Amino acid sequence: MFTGLVEVLGRIERVVEEANGRRFVICWPGLAPDEPMSLGESVAVNGCCLTVVKHDGEHFEVQAGPETLARTNLGRSHDGDPVNLERSLRVGDRLGGHFVQGHVDTTAELVERRPEGEWDFLRFRLGPNWTPLMVEKGSIAVDGVSLTLVTVGDDDFSVMLIPHTLAVTTLGTLSLGDRVNIETDMLAKHVRKLLGKE
C-alpha cells in the first residue's frame, strides 16, 4: 500500500531483458544509509508495485513480468529514464495522498498541456471504460503521483500540477504523446463490482 506521495525522482540505470520479462536496475539518489532497502520489500516505480530482488546502497533491482510490461509504461522504458519512487506505507505513517495499491489499471496519453501561472494544466486521454471510475475532485494516481481530478470526460480527464509536483516528479517533463500509468480509486472499483457494472 502506498500514498501517492513520491519520495524521490530516481533513475533507471539499466534495463535487462529476461526470458519472462525485464529486470530494472534503479538508482534511489540519497537513500538514507540507516534505512536501506530490504530484500522482498515493495517499491512503487512510476506507481507500479514491484518487489526488490537485489539491493546495494543507492541501487536496487526489481523484475517485471509480461502483464506488468503490457499494462504499464515500464514496457517502453529505457536506460536513463527518470522514475517516481515511493516505499510502501508503514503503520502509523501520515496519509497525505490517498490509498494507492500500486496495481496499475491502464495507461493514458498526454494530449494537452498548458501553463496557468505557476501551475500546469494537463489533460490525458484513455479508454472510455475507465472514466466511469473517476469523479471530479476525486483522487487518481498518475505515474504513482496522487492527484485531484479537475474534469472527467467520456475518454479523458484533467489535473492541475503545483510547482512542487512539477519540480520533483516525472510529470514536470512530460511531453504531448507521452504515456503515464493510471490507477483509479480502488473504492470506485469495488463499488462498481458490487453494483454489477463489470
Secondary structure, DSSP 8 states (H G I E B T S, - for coil): -B-S---EEEEEEEEEEETTEEEEEEE-TT--TTS---TT-EEEETTEEEEEEEEETTEEEEEE-HHHHHHSGGGG--TT-EEEEEE---TT----S--B-S---EEEEEEEEEEETTEEEEEEE--TTTGGG--TT-EEEETTEEEEEEEE-SSEEEEEE-HHHHHHSGGGG--TT-EEEEE--HHHHHHHHHTT--
